[in-house]
Amino acid sequence: MRDARDVLIRPVISEKSVALVEENKYTFWVSTVANKIEIKYAVEKMFKVKVDEVRTTKVKGKEKRVGHNVGMTPDRKKAIVTLKPGNKIEGFAGL
C-alpha cells in the first residue's frame, strides 16, 4: 500500500468544493493510480477522521497553447471524500 503523502496530492480549493464542506464532503487531487481504498486510508491516517464514502473521477487534460506550440496539461484524478457524521477536517478551506 502506498504512503498517504503519495496518494493525496493536495486539496481542491474552488467555490464548489468549499460549498461541499457544509455537506461534510472534502475534495482532493489524488494520484492517478490510487484506488478508493488507498484514498480512504490516506485521508483517515493524515487527518485522523473516519471516512464514510469515496467517489473518484478522472479529469482529462486540456489543450494549451504558448505561441505556436500546442501542448496538453496532464490528466488528473479527483476524489470527493464523505466523512462520517461528527468528523471534520479543520482548516480545510485555508489549505
N, C-alpha and C positions, 0 to 999 in steps of 0.2 A: 504494500500500500504506500502511496506517495505521502510525502510530508505535507502538512497543512499549508505551509507557505508556498509550496509548489502548485497546489490545487487552486487556492484563491489568489487571484492576481490583484484586484482592487475593487472597491465598491463602485457601483454606478450612481453618480450623483446627477439627477435630472429632475425636472418637475414631476414627471410621472412616478419615478422611483421614490422620491420623498413623500409623495401623496400615498404610496403603498405602505409606508411605515405606519400610518394610522391603522391599517388593517393587519399589522404585525407581520408584514411581508418585507423582506430585505433583498436587494438586487446586487449581484456581484458579477464581475467579469471573471471567468474561470478558465483553467487550462482546457484546450480543445480536446484533449484525450481523457479528461476526468469524467467519471460516471457519477450518477446521482448518489450512490452510496459513499463514494470518496468525498463528494461535496458536503454531504450531511455530516460525516465525521470531522471534516476540516472545520466547519462552522462551529460544531459542538466543542471541539478542542480549543479553538482560538478565542471564542467569546464566552465559553462556559454557560451555554444555554442548551435547551432541548429543542430539536428540530422536529416539526410535525410532517412537513411535506417539502419536496424539492421539485421544481419544474425547470426544464432547461430548453434553450432554443439556440440554434446556430444562426449567426448573423453573417451574411455574405459580405465580402469586401467590396468597396466601391471603387469605381474608376476615377483616378485623379490625374490632372494634367499639370505639368510645370513646363511652360513654354511649348516646345514641340514634342516633348517627351510625355508619353502616356504610360501610367503605371496603375497598379491596384493596391489598395490598402489590404492588409491581411484579414482573412476570415477570423471571426472570434466566436466565443461561446458565452452565453449569458445564463445565469441561474437566478431564479426567484425562489427564495427560501422562506417558507412559512414557519414561524415559531409556535410552540405550544402556548396556550394561554398562561399569562403570568410571566413569561420570559420576554426580555427586551435587550437590545444591543444599545448600550449607552453611547451617545455622541456619534451616531451613525451619519447624520447629515453633515457633521463637521469634519469627517474624514477626507 
